[in-house]
Amino acid sequence: MVEKEPAQEFEKDVREGEKIPKVVTTARWLFVLLGVIWLVFGIWSITQTGGEGSSVPAAIFWIIAILMFVNALLLIWIGWGIGRGNRLYYYFGLLLLAGNIFLTFTDEFGLFDLMTLIINVALLVLLIATRAKYLEN
């Protein structure tokens, strides 16, 4: 009987949907949760565009909303792909989380920022602490 390397076994299990480690499932759902939060906030931002008395042009609101939707789609895409045996998802996820954490502090800081910051930091720590689940060869 030929013994498989751990990474091959992990990749096989994840692709077949069997024995996915709980930490990977948790990371996936946290990415999806963040994506949904950004989608909702993007929709809310569109409803706020160009209100009377607003000093911010409507075009700026639309640009920001589009960036929120792109961020949401990237988070959901990483949530779908992470743990599938491709390191690209892991590294891109780290990069996106680090960028989101940095950008949280570049504007006004409110309840939404605190909520996403907590999830971003928790997910970043989770990914770093369990990197072996994603980087096995």
Secondary structure, DSSP 8 states (H G I E B T S, - for coil): -----HHHHHHHHHHHT-S--HHHHHHHHHHHHHHHHHHHHHHHHHHTTT-TT-SS-HHHHHHHHHHHHHHHHHHHHHHHHTTSS-HHHHHHHHHHHHHHHHHHTTS---HHHHHHHHHHHHHHHHHHHTTHHHH--
